[in-house]
Amino acid sequence: MESYKSLKKHFHQSLNDVFSSREIDYFFFQILYKILKWQKIDYVLNQENFSDSEFLNFLNHAILELKLNRPIQHILGYVSFYDLEIKVNGDVLIPRPETEELVSIIVNDLSNANTLLDIGTGSGCIPLAVKYKFPHLNCIGTDVSIKAIKVAQENSARLGIDVDFIHQDVFASSFPLDSIDILVSNPPYIPKKELSSMSPNVVDYEPHSALFVPDNNPLMFYSIIAEMGTKILNKNGKIYFEIHEEYGDQIVNLLSDLNYSNVLLFQDLQGKNRIVTASI
Ligand SMILES: C[S@@+](CC[C@H](N)C(=O)[O-])C[C@H]1O[C@@H](n2cnc3c(N)ncnc32)[C@H](O)[C@@H]1O
């Protein structure tokens, strides 16, 4: 039998050749929360107690998986996103903090909207988070991946947040939805040439169809979605994009060329160009 304090030390010693001390602490407290629902203060108060066996087993399993570069969110089975526990697995992108910033901008902007459409919804994190804050809103998420749609539907059912998830390719010749007030997308936007410089815990575990675009057409999703917005957005409708930091100006120009107004480029908390919004 070992105390929580000595298990924390063991966890650090097992992983300190791969991760920073701060990252290891973060993983440890995430696991404590998953298994025991303990916050840091509970650890401080109980660290000398003998560990629960379920916690010990999960911790040892996590050490093996983390050494294989598996993302902590896959090990836990969920990610915390905008006050919600969103289930994730290898079929969907792990929702990122930048996307929470996108949701914040939408939520702060919302006034008279009735319908929100999220294209490339993945886990469903965006429409689920917005609908959670605005239960009256009719929210729809679409994705080309049937496996992603299944994860999004599971999230909707488990959280009790009613969002329609539809299997739909944005490049299909006809799109079955219109009369939209809020059109949002965090589409694939990383040029394939960046793959070799990316971390294995992304490249080996997240779906490439959610991440990458061809080097010779990195804005392909923005062009089609912005074009679609001119047809399906209601008067006073708005479009919200998460973007690659390198393409801010090009996406602003793309929207301006399609006669969108109030085209705005926002930086994320790291100061990188990350979000573009515009009105129809
Ligand atoms: C960057 S992920 C975003 C997922 C989620 N919205 C988020 O923010 O975490 C992009 C999503 O676009 C989807 N996607 C890729 N190609 C698509 C297409 N042709 N039509 C619709 N969705 C597509 C992927 O399956 C993936 O779920």
The ligand as a Gaussian input file, in Angstrom:
#p B3LYP/6-31G(d) Opt

LIG

0 1
 C      -10.448000      20.815000     -36.993000
 S      -11.717000      19.604000     -36.811000
 C      -12.855000      20.514000     -35.802000
 C      -13.705000      19.667000     -34.918000
 C      -14.524000      20.466000     -33.894000
 N      -15.395000      21.411000     -34.550000
 C      -13.611000      21.187000     -32.922000
 O      -13.522000      22.421000     -33.014000
 O      -13.000000      20.537000     -32.069000
 C      -12.424000      19.643000     -38.419000
 C      -13.616000      18.730000     -38.648000
 O      -14.014000      18.862000     -40.029000
 C      -14.445000      17.600000     -40.494000
 N      -14.367000      17.567000     -41.959000
 C      -13.291000      17.283000     -42.740000
 N      -13.635000      17.313000     -44.034000
 C      -14.956000      17.637000     -44.085000
 C      -15.893000      17.804000     -45.146000
 N      -15.524000      17.646000     -46.421000
 N      -17.171000      18.116000     -44.830000
 C      -17.551000      18.263000     -43.529000
 N      -16.710000      18.110000     -42.483000
 C      -15.431000      17.800000     -42.755000
 C      -13.510000      16.618000     -39.818000
 O      -14.067000      15.310000     -39.809000
 C      -13.362000      17.249000     -38.433000
 O      -14.311000      16.728000     -37.537000

